[in-house]
Amino acid sequence: MKIKPAYLTPVILFTIATLVSACKDIMEPSLSKRIIVAKAPGNQYQSPSYTVNFWWDELEDALTYRLQVVTPNFNNIAGLVLDTIVKSNKFTFNLKPGNYEWHVLAQNGSSQTPYSFPKGFTVLTTSITSQSVQLTSPANNFLTNQPAIILQWGNLYGATKYHLEIDTNNFINENALVYDQSIPGQQVNFNFPKDQIYQWRVRAENDTAKAQWSSINSITSDHTPPTQVVSIGPGNNQQISLPAALQWNSVPSASKYKLYAYKSDSTTTYNSNFPILLSTTSYSFNWGAIGERVYWKVTAIDAAGNEGQASVLKSFVLK
């Protein structure tokens, strides 16, 4: 009997939608016959800025995009300027004056679209006073527990040196900066004096002109581990049945917990599952035989990767 659409109940509709979603998870949709549209820079665009913002339409079922830029065009390639994989539908890159052409394709794990129709554009020669450097690494709001970090930025046409400033007070007082140096290269290895939030920016310069300051990126240096975890249950030497419910307190600065489990000698890791990372404050332990003693402890790990002191090592006996 044919079911009319009017008789499709919410339950049936939900089931159909679930099956369609499951099929998409099992069989990745093909992109080979789809079209991706490049937006900006538009064809024959003339850019007074050395910083070029590429933009294209997002495509459903795409996981990444491949962006290529050549000079002067794809019919007469003198140089491949850029060939990169991008996760979003936007990308910013600094170019020197000249003629360029670009295209982009979308791709997933098993297929890709054809490249978009190529678009040509020109970057005009102008004074560096209206230009700015693009910060490349680390990304803004970066968090680290390392004692030092490499700061990197892009090249700017016409620059002979780069002025790097690092501060902890948003550059309100430029006479009291943490770091203030001009260097010929495009990276600096910076050692953190102490744990706090740092801001950094770069300005390109030559003998006669200074560019605009780059955007300001922040870095948080954090070497302080979370406080010690306190185990809640089971009690030490308690006899319990499987599954054993292991519980511990919540540590405010923790983003995850590391559970260690050991055999009866208290030093041999119980099995290859341990230590295990968890986002909760409990774990259901379901291995072992009657009479076996299991030792366990837990540590807290913060977002920077610092691991705190472990809880007191305790044991339980399976009954």
C-alpha positions as CSV (number, residue, x, y, z in Angstrom):
1,M,0.0,0.0,0.0
2,K,1.4,3.4,-0.9
3,I,1.6,5.8,2.0
4,K,0.5,9.3,1.2
5,P,2.6,12.2,2.5
6,A,-0.3,13.3,4.7
7,Y,0.0,10.1,6.7
8,L,3.7,10.6,7.4
9,T,3.7,11.0,11.2
10,P,6.5,12.9,13.0
11,V,8.0,9.6,14.1
12,I,8.2,8.4,10.5
13,L,9.6,11.7,9.3
14,F,12.3,11.6,12.1
15,T,13.2,8.0,11.1
16,I,13.6,9.0,7.5
17,A,15.7,12.0,8.4
18,T,17.9,9.8,10.6
19,L,18.4,7.3,7.8
20,V,19.4,10.0,5.4
21,S,21.9,11.4,7.8
22,A,23.3,8.0,8.5
23,C,23.7,7.3,4.8
24,K,25.6,10.6,4.5
25,D,27.9,9.5,7.3
26,I,28.6,6.2,5.7
27,M,28.9,7.3,2.1
28,E,30.5,10.7,1.7
29,P,28.8,12.9,-0.9
30,S,30.7,13.5,-4.1
31,L,31.7,17.0,-5.0
32,S,32.9,16.2,-8.5
33,K,30.0,17.7,-10.3
34,R,29.5,20.7,-8.0
35,I,30.6,24.3,-8.7
36,I,32.4,26.6,-6.4
37,V,32.1,30.4,-7.0
38,A,35.1,32.7,-6.3
39,K,34.0,36.1,-4.9
40,A,36.9,38.4,-4.2
41,P,39.2,39.8,-5.4
42,G,37.0,40.1,-8.5
43,N,38.3,39.9,-12.0
44,Q,40.4,42.9,-13.1
45,Y,40.4,44.3,-9.5
46,Q,43.2,46.7,-8.7
47,S,44.3,46.6,-5.1
48,P,46.1,49.5,-3.5
49,S,46.8,47.3,-0.5
50,Y,49.5,44.6,-0.4
51,T,47.2,42.6,1.9
52,V,44.8,40.7,-0.3
53,N,41.6,39.1,1.2
54,F,40.5,36.0,-0.8
55,W,36.8,35.0,-0.4
56,W,34.6,32.3,-2.0
57,D,31.2,30.7,-1.4
58,E,31.0,27.9,1.1
59,L,30.1,24.5,-0.2
60,E,28.0,22.0,1.6
61,D,29.9,18.7,2.4
62,A,33.3,20.3,1.8
63,L,35.9,19.8,4.5
64,T,38.6,22.0,3.1
65,Y,39.4,24.3,0.2
66,R,42.6,24.5,-2.0
67,L,43.6,28.0,-3.0
68,Q,46.1,28.7,-5.7
69,V,47.6,32.0,-6.8
70,V,49.9,32.4,-9.8
71,T,51.6,35.3,-11.6
72,P,50.7,36.6,-14.1
73,N,48.0,34.1,-15.0
74,F,47.3,30.4,-15.5
75,N,47.7,30.5,-19.2
76,N,51.2,31.9,-18.8
77,I,52.5,30.9,-15.4
78,A,55.8,32.6,-14.4
79,G,55.5,31.6,-10.8
80,L,53.3,29.7,-8.3
81,V,52.8,32.3,-5.6
82,L,50.5,30.4,-3.3
83,D,49.2,26.8,-3.0
84,T,47.5,26.2,0.3
85,I,44.7,24.2,2.0
86,V,42.2,26.3,3.9
87,K,39.4,25.2,6.3
88,S,37.2,28.3,6.0
89,N,36.0,30.2,2.9
90,K,38.4,33.2,3.6
91,F,42.1,33.6,3.5
92,T,44.4,36.7,3.8
93,F,47.8,36.9,2.2
94,N,50.4,39.7,1.6
95,L,51.6,40.1,-2.0
96,K,54.1,42.4,-3.7
97,P,53.0,44.6,-6.6
98,G,52.2,42.7,-9.8
99,N,49.6,40.9,-11.8
100,Y,48.0,37.7,-10.4
101,E,45.3,35.2,-11.1
102,W,43.6,32.9,-8.6
103,H,41.2,30.0,-8.3
104,V,39.9,27.7,-5.6
105,L,38.4,24.2,-5.3
106,A,36.4,22.5,-2.5
107,Q,37.3,19.0,-1.4
108,N,36.4,16.3,1.1
109,G,38.0,12.9,1.9
110,S,37.0,11.3,-1.4
111,S,36.3,13.9,-4.0
112,Q,36.8,17.5,-5.1
113,T,35.1,20.1,-7.3
114,P,36.7,21.5,-10.4
115,Y,38.6,24.7,-9.8
116,S,36.5,27.9,-9.9
117,F,36.7,30.1,-12.9
118,P,40.1,32.0,-12.6
119,K,40.0,35.7,-11.7
120,G,42.9,38.1,-12.4
121,F,43.8,41.1,-10.3
122,T,46.6,43.6,-9.9
123,V,48.4,44.7,-6.7
124,L,49.5,48.3,-7.2
125,T,52.8,49.9,-6.1
126,T,52.2,52.3,-3.3
127,S,54.2,53.6,-0.3
128,I,54.5,51.3,2.7
129,T,52.9,54.0,4.9
130,S,49.5,52.7,4.0
131,Q,50.4,49.1,4.4
132,S,50.5,46.7,7.3
133,V,52.2,43.4,8.2
134,Q,50.2,40.2,8.6
135,L,51.0,38.3,11.8
136,T,51.2,34.6,11.0
137,S,52.1,32.6,14.2
138,P,51.0,32.0,16.9
139,A,47.3,32.7,16.3
140,N,45.5,35.3,18.4
141,N,44.6,34.3,22.0
142,F,47.3,31.5,21.9
143,L,47.8,29.7,25.3
144,T,51.1,28.0,26.1
145,N,53.0,26.4,29.0
146,Q,56.3,26.6,27.1
147,P,59.1,28.9,28.4
148,A,59.6,30.5,25.0
149,I,57.8,30.9,21.7
150,I,58.6,31.9,18.1
151,L,56.7,34.9,16.9
152,Q,56.4,35.1,13.1
153,W,54.9,37.5,10.6
154,G,54.7,37.9,6.8
155,N,57.0,39.8,4.5
156,L,56.0,43.3,3.3
157,Y,57.2,44.6,-0.1
158,G,59.4,47.6,0.4
159,A,60.4,46.9,4.0
160,T,64.0,46.5,5.1
161,K,63.3,45.9,8.8
162,Y,60.5,45.2,11.2
163,H,59.7,46.8,14.5
164,L,58.4,44.3,17.1
165,E,56.7,45.5,20.3
166,I,55.5,43.2,23.1
167,D,53.6,44.5,26.1
168,T,51.3,43.4,28.9
169,N,49.2,46.6,29.1
170,N,47.9,47.0,25.5
171,F,50.6,49.5,24.5
172,I,49.2,52.2,26.7
173,N,52.7,53.3,27.8
174,E,55.2,52.7,25.0
175,N,58.0,53.7,27.4
176,A,57.4,50.6,29.5
177,L,57.3,47.8,27.0
178,V,58.4,44.2,27.7
179,Y,60.2,44.1,24.3
180,D,60.9,46.9,21.8
181,Q,63.3,46.1,18.9
182,S,63.8,46.5,15.2
183,I,65.1,43.4,13.4
184,P,65.8,42.5,9.7
185,G,64.0,39.2,9.8
186,Q,60.5,38.0,10.2
187,Q,60.6,36.0,13.4
188,V,61.8,36.3,17.0
189,N,62.3,33.7,19.7
190,F,60.7,35.3,22.8
191,N,61.3,34.1,26.3
192,F,58.4,34.8,28.8
193,P,59.6,36.7,31.8
194,K,56.7,35.4,33.9
195,D,53.2,34.0,33.6
196,Q,50.7,36.5,32.3
197,I,48.9,37.7,29.1
198,Y,51.2,39.4,26.5
199,Q,50.2,41.5,23.5
200,W,52.4,41.8,20.4
201,R,52.4,43.8,17.1
202,V,54.8,44.4,14.2
203,R,55.4,47.4,12.0
204,A,57.3,47.3,8.7
205,E,59.9,50.0,8.1
206,N,62.5,51.2,5.6
207,D,65.0,54.1,5.6
208,T,62.3,56.7,4.6
209,A,58.9,55.4,5.7
210,K,57.0,53.4,8.4
211,A,54.0,51.2,7.7
212,Q,50.9,50.9,9.8
213,W,51.0,48.7,12.9
214,S,49.7,45.2,12.4
215,S,46.7,43.9,14.3
216,I,47.4,43.1,17.9
217,N,47.6,39.4,18.9
218,S,47.6,38.1,22.5
219,I,49.5,35.2,24.0
220,T,48.9,33.7,27.5
221,S,51.9,32.2,29.3
222,D,50.8,29.7,31.9
223,H,53.1,27.4,33.8
224,T,51.0,27.0,36.9
225,P,49.6,23.5,37.3
226,P,46.1,22.8,38.7
227,T,45.7,21.9,42.4
228,Q,45.9,18.4,43.6
229,V,42.9,16.1,42.9
230,V,41.1,14.5,45.9
231,S,39.7,11.1,45.3
232,I,36.1,10.5,46.6
233,G,35.5,6.9,46.2
234,P,35.9,4.0,46.6
235,G,37.6,4.2,49.9
236,N,41.1,2.9,50.3
237,N,41.2,-0.9,50.6
238,Q,37.5,-1.1,50.1
239,Q,36.0,-4.3,48.6
240,I,33.7,-3.6,45.7
241,S,32.1,-5.4,42.8
242,L,32.5,-4.6,39.1
243,P,31.9,-2.1,37.6
244,A,33.9,0.0,40.1
245,A,32.7,3.6,40.2
246,L,35.8,5.7,40.6
247,Q,35.1,9.3,41.6
248,W,37.1,12.4,42.4
249,N,36.6,16.1,43.1
250,S,36.3,18.8,40.4
251,V,39.3,21.1,40.1
252,P,38.4,24.7,39.0
253,S,41.3,25.2,36.5
254,A,41.1,21.7,35.0
255,S,40.0,21.1,31.4
256,K,40.5,17.4,31.7
257,Y,41.7,14.6,34.0
258,K,44.2,11.8,33.7
259,L,43.3,8.5,35.4
260,Y,46.1,6.1,36.2
261,A,45.4,2.5,37.1
262,Y,48.0,-0.1,38.2
263,K,48.1,-3.8,39.0
264,S,48.6,-5.2,42.5
265,D,52.3,-4.2,42.6
266,S,51.1,-0.6,42.4
267,T,53.6,0.3,39.6
268,T,52.7,-1.8,36.6
269,T,50.1,-0.1,34.4
270,Y,46.9,-2.1,34.5
271,N,46.5,-2.3,30.7
272,S,47.0,-0.3,27.5
273,N,43.9,1.8,28.2
274,F,45.7,3.6,31.0
275,P,46.5,6.4,31.7
276,I,43.2,7.6,30.2
277,L,42.1,11.2,29.6
278,L,38.6,12.1,30.8
279,S,36.5,15.2,30.8
280,T,34.3,14.0,33.7
281,T,35.1,13.4,37.4
282,S,34.1,9.8,37.4
283,Y,35.0,6.5,35.6
284,S,33.5,3.1,35.5
285,F,36.3,0.5,35.9
286,N,35.2,-2.8,34.5
287,W,38.2,-5.1,34.4
288,G,39.7,-7.7,36.7
289,A,38.9,-10.9,38.7
290,I,37.6,-11.5,42.1
291,G,40.3,-11.0,44.8
292,E,42.4,-8.8,42.6
293,R,43.7,-5.5,44.0
294,V,43.8,-2.4,41.8
295,Y,45.6,0.8,42.5
296,W,44.6,4.2,41.1
297,K,45.2,7.9,41.2
298,V,44.1,11.0,39.2
299,T,45.7,14.2,38.0
300,A,44.1,17.4,36.7
301,I,45.3,19.0,33.5
302,D,44.6,22.6,32.5
303,A,44.0,24.2,29.1
304,A,47.7,25.1,28.7
305,G,48.7,21.4,29.3
306,N,50.0,21.8,32.9
307,E,49.5,18.6,34.9
308,G,48.9,18.9,38.6
309,Q,49.9,16.7,41.5
310,A,48.2,13.3,41.6
311,S,45.7,12.3,44.2
312,V,46.9,10.0,46.9
313,L,47.4,6.5,45.5
314,K,44.6,4.3,46.7
315,S,43.5,0.7,46.0
316,F,40.4,-1.4,46.0
317,V,39.8,-5.2,46.0
318,L,37.4,-6.8,43.6
319,K,34.8,-9.1,45.2
